[in-house]
C-alpha cells in the first residue's frame, strides 16, 4: 500500500540525504558515469527541475478547474447559479407551467436522473465480498455540457410559452453558461497535456532506466564492495539514509 514515504518529494529527499554522505566520502570514487559524484549532483538538479515543472503545470490545471467547478455542480449552497441548479429550477418551472406529465417535463426529468442517478441498495451477503459496481452516473463535466444543450433544445421547442421569471433560466443565459463551461473544458484539456508530459518525464527520472532506483542500487553495489562487504559503515549509513532511518 502506498504511503507518504513513496511520494516523489520524500523519495528525492531521501536520495539527497544519501548523496550528502556520498559527496563527503573521500574514498568514494566510482567511475560509473551514472553514479560519479558529479553525475549525482547533475541528476538531483534534473529531478528538482522535473518536480518543479510538474508543480507549475499542475497549478495551471487546478486554476482552470477552480474556474469551472462552481459553474457546473452544486457546492452546497454557495453557487445557486451553477448549471446543475439551473437545470433543476428549469425542471420545476416546466412541471409547473406545462404539467409534470408533459413531454417536456418528462424529458428534462430524465436528464436530471442521468446527472444524479439513484441506485438500488444492495444487501451484502455474509461471508462474501461485496460486488464491485461501476457507477453509471453521467455527472462528468463533459457530459454536463451535453445535458445542458439537451435541456436548451427542449425549452427552445416550447417557443414563446417558455417564459420563466428568472432571467438566468432563459435560453440566452443558458446558452452563455453552457458555452462558458465548454470553453473551460477545452482549457482544462489543454492544460492537462503538458501536465501529463511533465509527469511522464518525471517518472522516467525516478523509475526509468538509469533513473533514481537504478542509481541507488548501483551505489549500494559499489559501497557493498568495501570491506567487509555490505557491513562497511559507508554501506550501512547509505542504506539507512535511503530508507529514511
C-alpha positions in Angstrom: 0.0 0.0 0.0 1.3 3.4 -1.0 2.4 5.7 1.9 3.9 9.1 2.1 7.3 7.5 2.1 6.7 6.7 -1.5 5.8 10.2 -2.7 8.1 11.8 -5.2 9.1 14.5 -2.7 10.1 12.1 0.0 12.0 9.9 -2.5 14.2 12.7 -3.7 14.6 13.9 -0.1 16.0 10.5 0.9 18.1 10.4 -2.2 19.6 13.7 -1.3 20.3 12.5 2.2 22.3 9.6 0.7 24.0 12.0 -1.7 25.3 14.2 1.2 27.1 11.1 2.5 28.5 10.1 -0.9 29.8 13.7 -1.6 31.5 13.7 1.8 33.3 10.4 1.5 36.9 11.0 0.2 37.2 7.3 -0.7 34.1 7.2 -2.9 35.5 7.2 -6.4 33.1 5.3 -8.6 33.9 5.5 -12.3 30.4 4.5 -13.4 29.0 7.6 -15.3 25.7 7.2 -13.6 27.0 7.4 -10.0 30.0 9.6 -10.0 29.8 12.5 -7.6 29.4 15.0 -10.4 26.7 12.8 -12.2 24.7 12.6 -9.0 24.8 16.3 -8.5 23.5 16.9 -12.0 20.9 14.2 -11.6 19.5 15.8 -8.5 19.3 19.1 -10.3 17.3 17.4 -13.1 14.9 15.8 -10.7 14.3 19.1 -8.9 13.6 20.7 -12.2 11.2 17.9 -13.2 9.4 18.2 -9.9 9.1 21.9 -10.3 7.7 21.6 -13.8 5.0 19.1 -12.6 4.1 21.5 -9.8 3.7 24.6 -12.1 1.7 22.7 -14.7 -0.4 21.2 -12.0 -1.2 24.6 -10.7 -2.3 25.7 -14.2 -4.7 22.7 -14.3 -6.1 23.4 -10.8 -6.7 27.0 -11.7 -8.7 26.1 -14.7 -10.7 23.6 -12.7 -11.3 26.1 -10.0 -12.9 28.4 -12.5 -15.1 25.6 -14.0 -16.3 23.7 -10.9 -18.6 26.2 -9.4 -20.2 26.8 -12.8 -21.2 23.2 -13.2 -22.1 21.4 -10.0 -23.7 22.5 -6.8 -21.2 23.2 -4.0 -23.6 23.1 -1.0 -25.5 26.5 -1.3 -22.6 28.6 -2.4 -23.3 28.6 -6.2 -27.1 28.7 -6.9 -26.5 29.8 -10.5 -24.5 26.7 -11.5 -25.7 24.5 -14.4 -26.9 21.7 -12.1 -29.0 24.1 -10.0 -30.4 25.9 -13.1 -31.5 22.6 -14.7 -33.3 21.7 -11.5 -35.0 25.1 -11.5 -36.0 24.7 -15.2 -37.5 21.3 -14.4 -39.6 22.8 -11.6 -40.8 25.6 -13.8 -41.7 23.4 -16.8 -43.5 21.0 -14.4 -45.5 23.9 -13.0 -46.3 25.6 -16.3 -46.7 22.6 -18.6 -47.7 19.9 -16.1 -45.5 17.1 -14.8 -46.9 14.7 -17.3 -45.9 16.9 -20.3 -43.4 15.5 -22.7 -41.0 18.4 -22.0 -41.2 17.9 -18.2 -40.6 14.2 -18.6 -37.6 14.8 -20.9 -36.0 17.3 -18.5 -36.5 15.0 -15.5 -34.9 12.2 -17.5 -31.8 14.4 -17.9 -31.7 15.1 -14.1 -31.9 11.4 -13.4 -28.7 10.9 -15.5 -27.0 13.6 -13.5 -28.0 12.1 -10.2 -29.0 8.5 -10.7 -30.5 6.5 -7.9 -29.1 3.1 -7.2 -30.8 0.2 -5.6 -29.4 -0.7 -2.2 -27.5 -4.0 -2.3 -27.6 -6.1 0.9 -24.2 -7.7 1.4 -24.1 -11.5 1.7 -22.4 -12.7 4.9 -19.0 -14.2 4.2 -18.8 -12.8 0.6 -17.1 -9.7 -0.6 -19.5 -7.1 -1.9 -19.6 -7.0 -5.7 -17.7 -4.1 -7.3 -20.1 -2.0 -9.3 -19.2 0.7 -11.8 -21.0 3.9 -11.4 -23.2 4.8 -14.4 -23.6 8.4 -13.4 -23.0 10.8 -16.3 -22.2 13.7 -14.0 -18.9 14.5 -15.7 -18.0 17.9 -16.9 -18.1 16.8 -20.5 -21.5 15.2 -20.2 -22.9 18.2 -18.4 -22.4 20.3 -21.5 -24.4 17.7 -23.4 -27.1 17.7 -20.7 -27.3 21.5 -20.8 -27.6 21.5 -24.6 -30.3 18.8 -24.4 -32.4 20.9 -22.0 -31.8 24.1 -24.1 -33.2 22.2 -27.1 -36.3 21.1 -25.1 -37.1 24.6 -23.8 -36.4 26.1 -27.2 -39.0 23.8 -28.7 -41.6 25.2 -26.2 -41.4 28.5 -28.1 -42.8 31.8 -26.6 -44.7 29.8 -24.0 -41.4 29.3 -22.2 -41.0 32.4 -20.1 -39.5 31.8 -16.6 -39.5 34.7 -14.2 -35.7 34.2 -13.6 -33.6 35.5 -16.4 -30.9 33.0 -15.6 -33.2 30.3 -16.8 -34.0 31.9 -20.1 -32.4 30.5 -23.3 -29.8 33.2 -23.9 -28.4 32.9 -20.3 -28.4 29.1 -20.5 -26.6 29.2 -23.8 -24.0 31.6 -22.4 -23.4 29.4 -19.4 -23.0 26.1 -21.4 -20.6 27.8 -23.8 -18.6 29.1 -20.9 -18.3 25.6 -19.4 -17.4 24.1 -22.8 -14.6 26.7 -23.2 -13.3 25.8 -19.7 -13.5 22.1 -20.5 -11.2 22.8 -23.5 -8.9 24.9 -21.4 -8.6 22.1 -18.8 -7.8 19.6 -21.6 -5.2 21.9 -23.0 -3.5 22.3 -19.6 -3.7 18.5 -18.9 -1.5 17.7 -21.9 1.7 19.4 -20.6 1.0 18.1 -17.1 0.8 14.6 -18.4 4.1 15.1 -20.3 5.8 16.5 -17.3 4.6 13.6 -15.1 5.9 11.1 -17.6 9.3 12.8 -17.8 9.5 12.9 -14.0 8.5 9.2 -13.6 11.3 8.3 -16.1 13.8 10.0 -13.9 12.6 8.1 -10.8 11.7 4.7 -12.2 13.1 4.5 -15.7 16.3 3.0 -16.9 19.2 4.9 -15.3 16.8 6.6 -13.0 16.8 7.1 -9.3 16.1 3.5 -8.3 18.8 2.2 -10.7 21.3 4.6 -9.3 20.5 3.7 -5.7 21.1 0.1 -6.5 24.4 0.9 -8.3 25.6 3.0 -5.4 24.7 0.2 -2.9 26.5 -2.3 -5.1 29.6 -0.1 -5.2 29.5 0.5 -1.5 29.0 -3.2 -0.9 32.4 -3.8 -2.3 34.1 -2.0 0.6 35.4 -4.5 3.2 33.7 -6.0 5.0 31.2 -6.5 2.1 27.8 -4.9 3.0 28.9 -4.4 6.5 31.2 -1.4 6.0 30.0 1.8 7.6 29.5 3.5 4.2 27.1 0.8 3.0 25.2 0.8 6.3 24.9 4.6 6.6 23.8 4.9 2.9 21.2 2.2 3.2 19.8 3.9 6.3 19.7 7.3 4.6 17.9 5.9 1.6 15.3 4.3 3.8 14.8 7.5 5.8 16.1 6.0 9.0 
